[in-house]
Every structure is written in structure tokens, then in C-alpha cells.
């Protein structure tokens, strides 16, 4: 297991200087945030990012993420141009020593929450998804800014996207994903890159938009589309675990021995009776995920890939990007590392 840490670049208040002080962290997960979605990532920009990370003595082998252009998800005629750009990005990342690319196939919205600063009983703040709040939201309301969406969309562009997706069924979205994978996985193979799809977050349709990477059956279908070591998974315990229908430990036990789990996002969520959820501290007794059993399943499955502490609470007065403060993620990284060490020593 290689413990890594998400970093959002030079504008991130959580600096590389601070991250390297967390004893268990061996590397950084990052991306190019100043390249327009769909464009090829220039080799020079990747090289500069790599230089900054490695200058602090940290490894740089995971990209999260290379976004998939909406035209690819929609299956529009323009998709081939964007797929060719994606292939060239894979080649350039390989030249810079990247081993894993995390990506997702969620229409329009990335991870979605109804609130980013819910105050918990311990007076920390966290990200939550309350179904009643989501139900009352209209993403086409020009004044609404939802956590997790691409705020670069103008209202008319968003309306146009929703109209296009109104004709896209789940099965059609699967067809478009298959087309994409059959184009890019061979390139990933040739360049020793492992593609690791991130599950939908949350793992159900929102605002009438289809979502397909939602659980065990979907992951099984995904890996069968193109049977290759380069076609694999990011197991996000919080995304998959947000649904009571998903047994995260069982999913890990199934796919890890097959060599399909390339990247893990480890976080805990507290499931509520109505299907809503609150993000919690990483400890097993703080949420609904048993982190010890999750790590045990990874260990026994032979997992040797990358894992990072995912969203944390904002604690001790820290401000910044919600869910991505230093303190709680650092605590999570140390907690997860301690569990892993204990499992190893018991074997």
C-alpha cells in the first residue's frame, strides 16, 4: 500500500511543505487545473507539476483526474477529437512516470452535496447530502451554486446540456462509456498506465441525469468491457458506501484479487434512515463504514496500489477548500496506516 495525499496546486492552502510532514505520506495526487476540459495536457506543464512535487521529496505517480469531455459521455460526433486528445494526454503522462489515472463518467456534476459546512456535535464542519434539501434544488436556477458541479458552465450552457442528456438513457450512457474505453485502454496498455474509474457520487441518478457506476454489478460490467490490467477501478468507500445496497467490503474482496483495484479513496460516511448521509471522521466508530474490515479485505486481496484519505471534516478552526483541509485528512492517513501496520503484523 502506498499512502498518498491530494494536492490542488500552488493555490492550495495545504502546501507540499505541510503534507510532507505527515510521516506516512509517500506521494502526491494532483492534476492540471488550468487546462480546459477536452484539451491535450502539454508535456511541459506536466513536467513542471512533477518538478514541484518531487522537489519536496514526494512521489508523483497518480493523476486525479483527467476529466472526460461531455461530448464523449453524450456520444456526439465531436467525441473522436476529444478522445484523441485524451490518448495524447495518456502518452504525455506516461512519459512523466504516471502509473494511474483516476477519472469518472458522471454527467455534468462531479461529487454532489447539499451542504459543505454542516456543524456536527463536536463543532467541526463537514459535507452532507440531505435528500430533502436536494429535492428542493433546481440546478437550472441561475442563482444556485451546487457543491460538486463545474461552475465554469454558464446557465444557457447548462440548460443545453440538460436538454441533450434528456435523450440519454442509462444504457446509452453505457454504450458511450464502452466506446470510450475501447479507444483509450489499448493506449493505456501501451504506455503502462492503469485507468481507474471512480464510482458515481452519490451512486444514484440526480436531477434526472443518468448515473451508471453505482455498485458491484456496474463495476463487474465495467471491467468486462475491455479485459485488461489497464482497465480498473478506484474504490471510493464513501461514494459506494453512501448506498445501503452496496457492501463495500464484499466489493473489495471481489475485485482486489483480480488485480482490478488500482486506487482507493478511504473515507467514512454516516448513513441516515432516509438514505441521506453525512461525512464523518475516518474512524470506524464515527460512521457506517468499518475501515478495519475494508483495509483487511484490501490486504488479503493483495492490494499494493495507492490509497489516500478522502474528504475530511474541517477541524481546529481550519479554513479552505471544504473537505480538503490538512488536519483531519492527516489524522485519517495516520489512522489508516496504523490499521494497515497492525494487520500486517498479525499475519
N, C-alpha and C positions, 0 to 999 in steps of 0.2 A: 504494500500500500504506500502511495506517495501522497502526503498531505500538502495540498496547495491552497492558494488564497486568491479570491477575486480582487482585481485592482482595476479602477476605471481611468487610469491615466494620470497625467500631470495635474489635472484639475481635481482629482480625488483628494479630499481632506485626509483620508487614510493613506499615508505615504509609504513608500517602499522602505524607508528608514524604520518606520514603526513596525511594519509587517515582519521584517527580518528579525525583529526582537522576540517574536513568538517562537519558542525553541523547536517546535515540531514542524514548522513550515519549511518545505524544501523548494517550493516554486510558486510561480505566479500564473494566474489565469486572466487573460485580458483580450482585447480586440482593438481594431482601428475604428474609432468612433467618429472620425472626420471624413470617412469615405461614404459617398451616397450609396444607399442600398441598390444592389444590382451591378455596381461598377466593380471592375477588377481591382484587387488590392495591390498597389505598386510595391515592388520588391524593396525599394529604398525606404518606404515607410515602415514596412515590417522589420527591416534591418535596424532602423532607429529604435523601434519599440523593444526589440530584443536587446540592443546595446544598453538601454536604460535599465532594464530588468537585471541583466547579468552583471552590470556594474556594481550592483548591491549584493552580489554573491548568491542570487536566487536563480533557479532554473526557469526555463520558459519553453514548455512543450505542449501546452494546451491552449486552444483558442476558443473563447466563448463570447460571442458566436459569430459565424458568418451568416448574416441574415439571408433568407430566401425571398426573392422579389415576389410581390403579389401576383404578377403576371404568370409566374411559374405555378403558383397554387391555383390560379384560375384557369390554367391551361390555354392561355391566349397565344396567338401566333407569334407574338414577340418573345415568348419564353425561351426560344432557342438561343437568342442573342444573350440573354441573361445567364443561361446555363453555360454557354461558352466562357463568359466572364468568370463564372463560379469555378469552372475547371482550371482556368489560368490562376485564380487565387489559390486553389489547392496546390498547384505546382510551385507557386512562389512561397507558400507557407512551408512546403516540404524542404525547399532549399535553405530555409532558416531553421530547420531542425524541429519543426512542429510535428507532433505524433498523433494528436487527437483534435478533431474539430467538432464542437458541440453546435447543434442547430435545432430549429424547431419548424413545424409546419402548421402553426396556428394562424388562421385567417385574421388579419387586421391587428388583433390585440395579442400582446405577449401575456405574461402573467397578469392577472386582473384581481384587484382587491376593491372593497367598498370603502376602506378607510386605512390610512397609513399610520395613524397616531392614536390608536385606541389605548387608553390608560388602563393598565392591569392593576390587580390588587396590590402588587409590590411597588406600584407607582412608576414602573418602566412603561414604555410605549411600544406597541407592536402593530403588525399588519394583520388585518382581519378581512374575512369575506362573509358578510351577513346577507343571506338571500333576500330578506325583506328590503334591505337597502338597495341591492342590485335591481330588484324587481321594479323599483320606483325610478330607476335611472333611464334616461334616454340618451344614447351615445350620439344622436344627431342633434342634440341641443347644443347650440354653439357656445354656450357658457360652461358646458360641462368638461372637466378635465379628469379623465379616469386614470387611476394608477395602472400602469402596465401597457398603455397604448402608445402608439407612435405619435407624439404631439406635433410632428412635422406635417401631418396631414391637415390641409385646410378643410373647412366644413363642406365645400362643394366636392372636394376630392373624396371625402369620407362618404358622402351621400352616393357618389358614383360607385365606390367600392361595394357598399351595401346592396346597391341595385345589381351589380354583377354577381355578387355572391348569392343573391336570391334565386339564381338558376343553378347553383352548385349544390348537389346532394352530397351526402357523406360518401357514397360510392364513387361519385365523380371526383371528389377530392382524393380518394384512394387511387384512382386512375392517374391523376396528375402527379401524385407522390411517386407512383411506380415509374412513370415516365422520367421523372427527375432522377430517381435512384439508378435506373438502368443507364443513364447518361454519365452520372458522376462517380459511381462506385468503382467502375473499371479504372478511372483516372486516379482515384484514391489508392487503389491496389498498386498501381504502377509507381506511386510516389510514397509508399509505406506510410500512408495516412489512414487512421481509423475514424470513420464518421460515426458520431454518437448522437442519435436523435433524442431530444428532450421531450418528455411527455407533456401533454396539454395541461395548462394550469389556470383554473381548475379543470379536472378531467371530465367535463361535460359541456354541451353547447351553451353559448352565452349570446344574448341579444339576437337570437335567430341565426347565428353563424354556426356552420358545422364544425365539429371537432372530432378527430378520429384516433389520436394516440392517447387512449384513455385507460387502458388496463392490460391484463395478461393476454387476452385474445388478440388485441390490437398489436401488441409487441410481437407476438408469435407470427402474425401475418406480416408484419414489417420485415422481420429477419428472413422470412421465406421469399420475399420479393426478389432478392438477389442474394443468394447464399454465398457469403464471402466474409472473411475475418474483418474486412473493411466496412461492413455494413452492420453496425451495432447500436448500442443503447447508452444513454445517460439515464441512470436510475436516480430520479429525484424523489426522495422518501416523502417530502412534503406535498409534492404535486400528486403523485399516485395515492398517497395516504389520505388525501383530502376526501376521497370517496370511500364510504364504508364497504363498497363492493370489492375493493382491492385489498388483497393480503400481500403486503409489501415483502414480508419475509419469504413467502411462497414464491413470489415473482423472482426474487434474488436467487433462491435455491434452484429455480428452473433454468435461468439464463446464464448465471455465472459459470457453472461448469462447462457450458457450451462455448465459452470464450467470447460472449456477446456483450458483456458489461465492460465498457471502456472508461466510464467516468461516473462518479457518484456525487450527487448533491445530498448532503446529510443535514436534515433539519426536522424539527418536531412540530406537529400541529395538534391542537386540541379540538376534537370533533364535537359538535353540538347536536342536540336532538333533532333540529330541523334540517340538518345537512349543511349548515354553515360551519365555519371553522375559524379558529384564532391561532396565529403562530405563537409559539412558546419558546422558552429556553430549550436547549438541546437535550437536557436530561430526560431520561425515560419517565420519571415520575411527574414531569411538568406537562406532558402531552399524551397523545394516544398512541404514539409510535414507541415500540420497545427497541431502543437504539442498541442495546446489548445483543438482542437476538438478530437484529439487522446486520451488525458487524460480524457476528458469529457465522451467519449464513454466507457473507462475503468471504470470510477467512476459509471456511470449509469448502467453498466453491473454488478456491484457488485464485482469488482476486489479487492481482498485482498492479492494478491500474491507479488512476488518480482519483482522489476524493477531496472535497472541500466542504468546510462548514458553510451551510447556506444561510439564508436570511436569519439575522439575529434581532433581538429587541434593541431598542435604544436605551442604554442604561448609564448611570453615573453622570447625568447631565450632558451626555454627548449629543451633538447635533450633526447634521449632514444628510446624506442620502439614506432615506428610510430603509431599514433592513440591512444596510451595509455599513454600519458603524464598525469600529475596530474592536471594542471591548467585548461585546457578547459573542462575536464570531471567534475571537481569540480564546475565550473561555470554552466555546464549543469545540474548537480544534484540539485543545488540550484534553478535554473530556473524552473525545472520540479516540485520541491517541492512547489515552490511559486504558480504555476498554480494549483496544486492539493489542496492546502490550500484555494485558492480563490474559487474554485469550491465547496468545502465542505461548506464554509461559505455562499455561495449563495443559498444553498439548505434549 
